[in-house]
C-alpha cells in the first residue's frame, strides 16, 4: 500500500488519485488557455517583446500546447510523467499570475486590467496552488518504472 496507507484508503485507489489530478490539470489548462486567448486580445507579444507579432506569439504556443495535451494524456493513462508535467503546469500558472500582477500593480500597465482578465488570473492562482500541492503529494507516492 505504500508510504501513505491512510490517505490512499481515504481517497480510494490510485485511479481516484489520478482522476483528481486530471480534474485539477483540466481546470488549470482551461484557465491558462483562456488567459492566452485574453493575451491575444491584449497583444501580450508587445508586453513581453516577443518578436514576430501575432505570428511569433502563435508559433511559441505550438510546443506549449503539445506538452499541455501530452500531460493530459499521460495523467489519463496513469503515467507518472503526467505528474511532472502537472508540476510544470502549476508552476507556469503561478508564474503567469506573478508576472501579470507585477505589470498591473508595479508598472501600472493597462493590459489585463479588466474584470474577466483579473478573474482568470485569480482562478489560475487558486487552482495552481492546489494542483502544485497535490502534484507534489502524487509525486511522493508515485511508482516510477
C-alpha distance (Angstrom), angle and dihedral (degrees) to the residues before:
residue distance angle dihedral
X1 . . .
X2 3.80 . .
X3 3.78 136.3 .
X4 3.81 98.5 -34.1
X5 3.84 107.7 40.2
X6 3.81 94.8 157.2
X7 3.80 94.3 51.4
X8 3.79 92.3 45.1
X9 3.81 90.3 49.0
X10 3.81 90.7 51.2
X11 3.78 93.4 46.5
X12 3.78 91.0 44.2
X13 3.77 109.0 -133.2
X14 3.76 147.0 -15.3
X15 3.79 89.0 -88.3
X16 3.81 93.2 56.1
X17 3.81 90.2 47.7
X18 3.80 90.5 53.7
X19 3.82 90.3 44.8
X20 3.80 90.4 57.5
X21 3.80 90.3 48.0
X22 3.81 89.3 48.6
X23 3.82 90.4 52.6
X24 3.81 92.8 49.7
X25 3.81 90.7 44.9
X26 3.83 91.6 50.9
X27 3.80 92.7 47.3
X28 3.79 92.4 50.1
X29 3.81 92.2 43.8
X30 3.79 91.7 53.1
X31 3.80 91.7 48.0
X32 3.81 92.6 47.8
X33 3.81 92.2 46.8
X34 3.82 89.0 49.4
X35 3.78 88.1 50.1
X36 3.80 90.6 51.7
X37 3.80 89.9 50.7
X38 3.80 87.4 51.6
X39 3.82 87.9 47.1
X40 3.79 90.1 59.5
X41 3.81 89.2 54.0
X42 3.82 91.4 50.8
X43 3.84 92.4 43.3
X44 3.79 93.4 -121.3
X45 3.80 90.8 -176.4
X46 3.80 87.2 72.3
X47 3.81 92.1 49.3
X48 3.83 92.2 51.6
X49 3.81 94.6 31.7
X50 3.82 93.2 -122.0
X51 3.81 107.2 175.7
X52 3.77 120.6 -123.7
X53 3.79 99.9 41.0
X54 3.78 116.5 -124.2
X55 3.82 91.1 -13.5
X56 3.81 92.5 56.8
X57 3.80 90.4 43.9
X58 3.80 91.5 53.5
X59 3.82 94.2 44.8
X60 3.82 90.8 52.3
X61 3.81 88.5 56.4
X62 3.81 96.2 55.3
X63 3.84 96.2 80.3
X64 3.81 90.8 37.0
X65 3.80 91.9 56.4
X66 3.81 92.3 43.7
X67 3.81 90.3 55.0
X68 3.81 90.5 44.1
X69 3.81 92.6 54.5
X70 3.81 93.0 41.3
X71 3.82 88.5 55.2
X72 3.79 90.1 51.6
X73 3.81 91.1 52.3
X74 3.82 91.8 44.8
X75 3.80 92.1 53.6
X76 3.80 91.6 45.2
X77 3.83 89.1 52.3
X78 3.84 91.8 48.7
X79 3.80 90.1 -114.8
X80 3.83 110.3 156.4
X81 3.82 90.8 -141.1
X82 3.80 84.9 73.5
X83 3.81 88.1 65.8
X84 3.80 90.0 55.9
X85 3.81 91.1 49.5
X86 3.81 88.6 47.4
X87 3.80 88.7 56.0
X88 3.80 88.8 52.0
X89 3.80 91.8 48.3
X90 3.79 93.0 50.9
X91 3.81 91.1 47.4
X92 3.82 89.3 49.4
X93 3.81 88.5 52.4
X94 3.80 91.8 51.1
X95 3.81 89.7 47.8
X96 3.82 91.6 49.7
X97 3.78 91.2 51.2
X98 3.80 92.5 45.6
X99 3.79 98.2 47.4
X100 3.80 93.9 45.4
X101 3.80 91.2 46.9
X102 3.80 87.4 53.1
X103 3.81 91.5 51.7
X104 3.81 92.3 45.6
X105 3.80 100.7 41.3
X106 3.81 105.1 28.1
X107 3.79 104.1 29.0
X108 3.82 93.4 32.0
X109 3.82 91.7 -136.1
X110 3.80 118.4 172.8
X111 3.81 95.6 -140.4
X112 3.81 114.0 106.9
X113 3.80 90.9 10.3
X114 3.80 96.0 129.1
X115 3.79 128.0 104.3
X116 3.80 93.3 -111.2
X117 3.82 93.7 46.6
X118 3.80 91.6 50.0
X119 3.81 91.7 44.3
X120 3.81 90.9 53.1
X121 3.81 91.2 48.7
X122 3.82 91.9 49.0
X123 3.80 89.7 48.8
X124 3.81 89.4 50.8
X125 3.81 90.2 51.1
X126 3.81 93.4 49.7
X127 3.81 96.7 45.1
X128 3.82 93.2 40.7
X129 3.81 92.3 55.7
X130 3.81 92.0 50.4
X131 3.81 92.6 43.3
X132 3.82 91.7 48.5
X133 3.81 92.9 51.8
X134 3.80 92.7 44.8
X135 3.82 92.7 45.4
X136 3.81 90.8 53.3
X137 3.80 89.0 49.7
X138 3.81 91.3 48.6
X139 3.80 90.3 47.8
X140 3.79 90.0 53.9
X141 3.81 92.5 55.2
X142 3.83 99.1 33.6
X143 3.76 118.9 114.4
X144 3.79 111.2 -139.9
X145 3.78 121.0 -162.0
